């Protein structure tokens, strides 16, 4: 579906797969490599550089929130008008994201002082809000780590 859009037909697709448990991210990458999809880049931001994926830590969550707030404050966050989704239509997905962001908070356990980031309230989830924050953080890493990802910064067929 993404490749049917002329703008995305030859673009590199950068995958930022969370890799906190077992080897799911490696299995996903292996499957995608065997599928024949082209121009896919897997970020490798794990402590074990041979692993595919990104690890979320307390530090990365702090960074994610700051980058997200900066992005919203500078009005640099927009929705692609041809948003692709396999769950809801684009307007419903936007509404779900906005609900999650409205519920999003830093919750501090008073007895331990440990903080956690969550948007889970009642039956609501926070998957979209977490995904967008992870995407913003790792997009910044992708754009600034020229040693690791610089060869993908300019598509050979594009400007």
N, C-alpha and C positions, 0 to 999 in steps of 0.2 A: 504494500500500500504506500509506504513512504517513497519508494522508487518511482511510483507513477506520477509524482509531482515533479514537473520539469526542473524546478529549483533544486530538488534533492536527488535527482536521478543519478548524478555522478559525485555527489558530496561524500566526504568522509563522515561516517557515523561513529562518534566517540562513545563508547560504553563505559559507564562508571558503575560497576557491579559491586555491591557491598560484599565484603569478604570477612565477616566476623566469626562465622561458624564453619566447621568442617571444610569441605572442598567444593561447595556448591558453585562458587564463582568459576573455578577451574573447569568444572563439568559443563557449565553454561557456555564458556568460551570454546571448549572442545566441540560441543554440539554446533555452535554457530559457525565455527571454522569448517566443519564437515558439511554444512548446509549449502555451501556454494555462494553465500552472500559475499559481495565484494566491498572494498573500501571500508572495512570495519577496523577500528582501533580500540584495543582494550587498554584502559589505564591500569598501571601497575604501581600502586601506592601502599603496598603491604610491607611490613618489616622484613619479610622474606621476599626479595625482589623477583624471585622466580615465579611467585604466585600472581595470578590475575586478580584484580579487584582493588578495592579501597577499604581501609579499616576505619571505623568510627571510634573515636576515643573522646574522653571528656574535653581534651584540648581542641580536637577538630569540631566538636559540637559548639564550643565557645566561638571558634572562628566562623563557623557557619552562620550563627546568629548575627554576629557583627557584620558580616558581608551581606547578609540578607537585609538587615536594617539600613545599611549604606545604599544598597540597590533600590530599596523602596524610597528612601529619602531623596535620592537623586532622580527618581522617576525613570529609572533605567530598566524596569521590568515591564515587559509587554507580552501579550499573547499572540502567537502566530495565528493569522486569520484562517489557516487551514489546519488547525489543531487536529492531530490524529490520536484517536483513543479507541480502545477496544471494549470499554465498559459503558460509558455514557456518551451522549452527544456533547459537543464542545461547550455549549452554554451550561449544561448540567455539571460538567467537570469544573468549570470556572466557579460556579456557585459552591460546589463541594470544597474546592480549595479555599475560597474566601471564608467559609464556615470554619474550616480547620484553623486558618490563621487567626480568626477572631478568638478561638479557644486556646491558642498556643500560649504557654507560659513557662516560666522557670519556677519549679516547685522545689522548695528546700525542706528537707526532713529536719524538724526542729531538734530531734534527739541526737542526730549524727552530724548535722550541718551539710550533709551531702545533697547536692542539687541534681535535678534531672530536668530535661526539656521534654515537654509533652503537650499535646493538644487533645489528648483523650479525655473526653467528658461524656459521661453516660454511654450511649451507644456509638458516639462519634469516634472516628479514628484520626490518626495524624499522618498517615502514609504520604499524602501529597505534600503536606507542608515540610515533612522531613526530606522528601525526595528533592523538592525545589531548593532547599538549603544545601543539601549535599551537592547538587548540580552546580550551584553558584560557587561553592568553595572549590570544587574540583575543576570547574571551567577556568577559574583563576590559576590553579596549579598548572593545568594543561597549557594555558597561554603563556605562563611565565617560565616554565621549566623547558627552555629551548634545547638543553642537552638531551632530554628524554623525548620530547614531543615536537621539537622544532621542525622536523621534516614534514609534519602534517599541517603546519600552520597555513600554508598556501597550497591550494589544490593545483596540480599541474595543468588542469584544463580551464581553470577559472582565473579571475583577476588577482 
